[in-house]
Amino acid sequence: MTTQPPDLDPHRLQVAIHELGHYIAWRDLPGAGIRAVRVTGHGRHTEGITTVDWPTDDNGALDHGYLVGLLAGREADLFHKPHSTIPYDPRGCAFDLGLFRRVRRRHQPSRQWSEHDLRASARALIRAHWAEIQRLAPRLARRGRL
């Protein structure tokens, strides 16, 4: 469970957890480099972004990792949902899920994995790194950056 300090905006914490899902999935991909993980705004107007420098080569491991990372933010949200003080809002994942579907539609090699398997990979990754997400989320929520 992510313990929420009383002075912390629960919306910022939720967005931080979501962005850390992306961060965890993408940080160790060969050739990819995390440039920034940011949380801005307050309350219902909180937003987040994870900026990555992507290599130009197209390979299966990178493709798989990219897709898992797009889903990892939502999986982190769902993992945190039972412990959150605010209701889960699936609209927070709309951009990521739209991009996920667009990539799968336009990039044939990315269709070699089922959406079910990609979600399962994202879920397993979040579960394996949940303690780290719990540790980093309050700091990211407060500071707005890692």
C-alpha positions as protocol buffer text, in pm:
chain_id: "A"
residue {
  index: 1
  type: MET
  ca { x: 0 y: 0 z: 0 }
}
residue {
  index: 2
  type: THR
  ca { x: 123 y: 351 z: -79 }
}
residue {
  index: 3
  type: THR
  ca { x: 101 y: 547 z: 244 }
}
residue {
  index: 4
  type: GLN
  ca { x: -19 y: 892 z: 161 }
}
residue {
  index: 5
  type: PRO
  ca { x: 124 y: 1168 z: 380 }
}
residue {
  index: 6
  type: PRO
  ca { x: -157 y: 1404 z: 488 }
}
residue {
  index: 7
  type: ASP
  ca { x: 12 y: 1706 z: 329 }
}
residue {
  index: 8
  type: LEU
  ca { x: 32 y: 1545 z: -16 }
}
residue {
  index: 9
  type: ASP
  ca { x: -218 y: 1621 z: -293 }
}
residue {
  index: 10
  type: PRO
  ca { x: -374 y: 1279 z: -372 }
}
residue {
  index: 11
  type: HIS
  ca { x: -407 y: 1373 z: -740 }
}
residue {
  index: 12
  type: ARG
  ca { x: -36 y: 1446 z: -765 }
}
residue {
  index: 13
  type: LEU
  ca { x: 41 y: 1117 z: -591 }
}
residue {
  index: 14
  type: GLN
  ca { x: -182 y: 927 z: -836 }
}
residue {
  index: 15
  type: VAL
  ca { x: -18 y: 1090 z: -1138 }
}
residue {
  index: 16
  type: ALA
  ca { x: 327 y: 1024 z: -989 }
}
residue {
  index: 17
  type: ILE
  ca { x: 243 y: 655 z: -952 }
}
residue {
  index: 18
  type: HIS
  ca { x: 120 y: 644 z: -1312 }
}
residue {
  index: 19
  type: GLU
  ca { x: 436 y: 810 z: -1448 }
}
residue {
  index: 20
  type: LEU
  ca { x: 657 y: 585 z: -1239 }
}
residue {
  index: 21
  type: GLY
  ca { x: 490 y: 289 z: -1409 }
}
residue {
  index: 22
  type: HIS
  ca { x: 620 y: 420 z: -1743 }
}
residue {
  index: 23
  type: TYR
  ca { x: 959 y: 500 z: -1591 }
}
residue {
  index: 24
  type: ILE
  ca { x: 1006 y: 152 z: -1444 }
}
residue {
  index: 25
  type: ALA
  ca { x: 917 y: -11 z: -1776 }
}
residue {
  index: 26
  type: TRP
  ca { x: 1136 y: 208 z: -1996 }
}
residue {
  index: 27
  type: ARG
  ca { x: 1443 y: 290 z: -1788 }
}
residue {
  index: 28
  type: ASP
  ca { x: 1638 y: -29 z: -1867 }
}
residue {
  index: 29
  type: LEU
  ca { x: 1549 y: -68 z: -2235 }
}
residue {
  index: 30
  type: PRO
  ca { x: 1866 y: -93 z: -2445 }
}
residue {
  index: 31
  type: GLY
  ca { x: 1934 y: 237 z: -2619 }
}
residue {
  index: 32
  type: ALA
  ca { x: 1647 y: 424 z: -2455 }
}
residue {
  index: 33
  type: GLY
  ca { x: 1724 y: 704 z: -2212 }
}
residue {
  index: 34
  type: ILE
  ca { x: 1482 y: 864 z: -1968 }
}
residue {
  index: 35
  type: ARG
  ca { x: 1520 y: 1240 z: -2002 }
}
residue {
  index: 36
  type: ALA
  ca { x: 1254 y: 1346 z: -1751 }
}
residue {
  index: 37
  type: VAL
  ca { x: 969 y: 1229 z: -1534 }
}
residue {
  index: 38
  type: ARG
  ca { x: 749 y: 1524 z: -1440 }
}
residue {
  index: 39
  type: VAL
  ca { x: 427 y: 1599 z: -1254 }
}
residue {
  index: 40
  type: THR
  ca { x: 267 y: 1943 z: -1291 }
}
residue {
  index: 41
  type: GLY
  ca { x: -48 y: 2112 z: -1167 }
}
residue {
  index: 42
  type: HIS
  ca { x: -263 y: 2041 z: -865 }
}
residue {
  index: 43
  type: GLY
  ca { x: -589 y: 1868 z: -785 }
}
residue {
  index: 44
  type: ARG
  ca { x: -789 y: 1750 z: -1084 }
}
residue {
  index: 45
  type: HIS
  ca { x: -564 y: 1957 z: -1310 }
}
residue {
  index: 46
  type: THR
  ca { x: -255 y: 1748 z: -1237 }
}
residue {
  index: 47
  type: GLU
  ca { x: -70 y: 1609 z: -1538 }
}
residue {
  index: 48
  type: GLY
  ca { x: 240 y: 1400 z: -1587 }
}
residue {
  index: 49
  type: ILE
  ca { x: 486 y: 1312 z: -1858 }
}
residue {
  index: 50
  type: THR
  ca { x: 776 y: 1074 z: -1895 }
}
residue {
  index: 51
  type: THR
  ca { x: 1012 y: 1189 z: -2169 }
}
residue {
  index: 52
  type: VAL
  ca { x: 1236 y: 929 z: -2333 }
}
residue {
  index: 53
  type: ASP
  ca { x: 1510 y: 950 z: -2595 }
}
residue {
  index: 54
  type: TRP
  ca { x: 1434 y: 654 z: -2821 }
}
residue {
  index: 55
  type: PRO
  ca { x: 1695 y: 489 z: -3044 }
}
residue {
  index: 56
  type: THR
  ca { x: 1630 y: 493 z: -3417 }
}
residue {
  index: 57
  type: ASP
  ca { x: 1677 y: 121 z: -3471 }
}
residue {
  index: 58
  type: ASP
  ca { x: 1367 y: -94 z: -3471 }
}
residue {
  index: 59
  type: ASN
  ca { x: 1404 y: -419 z: -3282 }
}
residue {
  index: 60
  type: GLY
  ca { x: 1171 y: -662 z: -3111 }
}
residue {
  index: 61
  type: ALA
  ca { x: 1294 y: -612 z: -2756 }
}
residue {
  index: 62
  type: LEU
  ca { x: 1254 y: -237 z: -2786 }
}
residue {
  index: 63
  type: ASP
  ca { x: 911 y: -271 z: -2950 }
}
residue {
  index: 64
  type: HIS
  ca { x: 790 y: -504 z: -2675 }
}
residue {
  index: 65
  type: GLY
  ca { x: 930 y: -280 z: -2401 }
}
residue {
  index: 66
  type: TYR
  ca { x: 776 y: 32 z: -2551 }
}
residue {
  index: 67
  type: LEU
  ca { x: 431 y: -128 z: -2565 }
}
residue {
  index: 68
  type: VAL
  ca { x: 460 y: -269 z: -2212 }
}
residue {
  index: 69
  type: GLY
  ca { x: 563 y: 77 z: -2093 }
}
residue {
  index: 70
  type: LEU
  ca { x: 260 y: 240 z: -2252 }
}
residue {
  index: 71
  type: LEU
  ca { x: 42 y: 1 z: -2050 }
}
residue {
  index: 72
  type: ALA
  ca { x: 248 y: 16 z: -1730 }
}
residue {
  index: 73
  type: GLY
  ca { x: 110 y: 355 z: -1625 }
}
residue {
  index: 74
  type: ARG
  ca { x: -243 y: 219 z: -1624 }
}
residue {
  index: 75
  type: GLU
  ca { x: -135 y: -98 z: -1446 }
}
residue {
  index: 76
  type: ALA
  ca { x: 29 y: 114 z: -1175 }
}
residue {
  index: 77
  type: ASP
  ca { x: -296 y: 310 z: -1143 }
}
residue {
  index: 78
  type: LEU
  ca { x: -494 y: -11 z: -1105 }
}
residue {
  index: 79
  type: PHE
  ca { x: -247 y: -152 z: -853 }
}
residue {
  index: 80
  type: HIS
  ca { x: -280 y: 165 z: -643 }
}
residue {
  index: 81
  type: LYS
  ca { x: -659 y: 196 z: -685 }
}
residue {
  index: 82
  type: PRO
  ca { x: -765 y: 5 z: -370 }
}
residue {
  index: 83
  type: HIS
  ca { x: -541 y: 229 z: -157 }
}
residue {
  index: 84
  type: SER
  ca { x: -617 y: 564 z: -319 }
}
residue {
  index: 85
  type: THR
  ca { x: -817 y: 834 z: -144 }
}
residue {
  index: 86
  type: ILE
  ca { x: -958 y: 954 z: -477 }
}
residue {
  index: 87
  type: PRO
  ca { x: -1175 y: 758 z: -721 }
}
residue {
  index: 88
  type: TYR
  ca { x: -1002 y: 596 z: -1015 }
}
residue {
  index: 89
  type: ASP
  ca { x: -1059 y: 788 z: -1337 }
}
residue {
  index: 90
  type: PRO
  ca { x: -978 y: 587 z: -1652 }
}
residue {
  index: 91
  type: ARG
  ca { x: -961 y: 908 z: -1856 }
}
residue {
  index: 92
  type: GLY
  ca { x: -614 y: 959 z: -1709 }
}
residue {
  index: 93
  type: CYS
  ca { x: -493 y: 673 z: -1929 }
}
residue {
  index: 94
  type: ALA
  ca { x: -675 y: 776 z: -2247 }
}
residue {
  index: 95
  type: PHE
  ca { x: -369 y: 925 z: -2419 }
}
residue {
  index: 96
  type: ASP
  ca { x: -149 y: 622 z: -2342 }
}
residue {
  index: 97
  type: LEU
  ca { x: -412 y: 371 z: -2451 }
}
residue {
  index: 98
  type: GLY
  ca { x: -485 y: 569 z: -2767 }
}
residue {
  index: 99
  type: LEU
  ca { x: -116 y: 574 z: -2855 }
}
residue {
  index: 100
  type: PHE
  ca { x: -88 y: 202 z: -2775 }
}
residue {
  index: 101
  type: ARG
  ca { x: -372 y: 121 z: -3016 }
}
residue {
  index: 102
  type: ARG
  ca { x: -239 y: 355 z: -3285 }
}
residue {
  index: 103
  type: VAL
  ca { x: 108 y: 197 z: -3270 }
}
residue {
  index: 104
  type: ARG
  ca { x: -40 y: -152 z: -3289 }
}
residue {
  index: 105
  type: ARG
  ca { x: -252 y: -53 z: -3588 }
}
residue {
  index: 106
  type: ARG
  ca { x: 27 y: 118 z: -3784 }
}
residue {
  index: 107
  type: HIS
  ca { x: 332 y: -90 z: -3689 }
}
residue {
  index: 108
  type: GLN
  ca { x: 282 y: -449 z: -3799 }
}
residue {
  index: 109
  type: PRO
  ca { x: 569 y: -599 z: -3595 }
}
residue {
  index: 110
  type: SER
  ca { x: 406 y: -478 z: -3273 }
}
residue {
  index: 111
  type: ARG
  ca { x: 110 y: -709 z: -3337 }
}
residue {
  index: 112
  type: GLN
  ca { x: 318 y: -1021 z: -3272 }
}
residue {
  index: 113
  type: TRP
  ca { x: 222 y: -996 z: -2903 }
}
residue {
  index: 114
  type: SER
  ca { x: -135 y: -1011 z: -2780 }
}
residue {
  index: 115
  type: GLU
  ca { x: -270 y: -719 z: -2582 }
}
residue {
  index: 116
  type: HIS
  ca { x: -344 y: -966 z: -2300 }
}
residue {
  index: 117
  type: ASP
  ca { x: 21 y: -1076 z: -2286 }
}
residue {
  index: 118
  type: LEU
  ca { x: 149 y: -718 z: -2298 }
}
residue {
  index: 119
  type: ARG
  ca { x: -84 y: -619 z: -2012 }
}
residue {
  index: 120
  type: ALA
  ca { x: 29 y: -924 z: -1814 }
}
residue {
  index: 121
  type: SER
  ca { x: 392 y: -821 z: -1866 }
}
residue {
  index: 122
  type: ALA
  ca { x: 316 y: -465 z: -1753 }
}
residue {
  index: 123
  type: ARG
  ca { x: 127 y: -593 z: -1448 }
}
residue {
  index: 124
  type: ALA
  ca { x: 412 y: -827 z: -1350 }
}
residue {
  index: 125
  type: LEU
  ca { x: 664 y: -545 z: -1388 }
}
residue {
  index: 126
  type: ILE
  ca { x: 461 y: -313 z: -1164 }
}
residue {
  index: 127
  type: ARG
  ca { x: 413 y: -585 z: -904 }
}
residue {
  index: 128
  type: ALA
  ca { x: 787 y: -663 z: -903 }
}
residue {
  index: 129
  type: HIS
  ca { x: 881 y: -296 z: -857 }
}
residue {
  index: 130
  type: TRP
  ca { x: 591 y: -182 z: -638 }
}
residue {
  index: 131
  type: ALA
  ca { x: 813 y: -110 z: -334 }
}
residue {
  index: 132
  type: GLU
  ca { x: 1029 y: 120 z: -547 }
}
residue {
  index: 133
  type: ILE
  ca { x: 723 y: 296 z: -689 }
}
residue {
  index: 134
  type: GLN
  ca { x: 591 y: 346 z: -333 }
}
residue {
  index: 135
  type: ARG
  ca { x: 923 y: 494 z: -227 }
}
residue {
  index: 136
  type: LEU
  ca { x: 961 y: 730 z: -525 }
}
residue {
  index: 137
  type: ALA
  ca { x: 598 y: 843 z: -569 }
}
residue {
  index: 138
  type: PRO
  ca { x: 571 y: 1087 z: -275 }
}
residue {
  index: 139
  type: ARG
  ca { x: 900 y: 1251 z: -374 }
}
residue {
  index: 140
  type: LEU
  ca { x: 793 y: 1285 z: -738 }
}
residue {
  index: 141
  type: ALA
  ca { x: 452 y: 1418 z: -632 }
}
residue {
  index: 142
  type: ARG
  ca { x: 609 y: 1683 z: -407 }
}
residue {
  index: 143
  type: ARG
  ca { x: 903 y: 1790 z: -623 }
}
residue {
  index: 144
  type: GLY
  ca { x: 738 y: 1747 z: -961 }
}
residue {
  index: 145
  type: ARG
  ca { x: 1041 y: 1567 z: -1105 }
}
residue {
  index: 146
  type: LEU
  ca { x: 1273 y: 1276 z: -1034 }
}
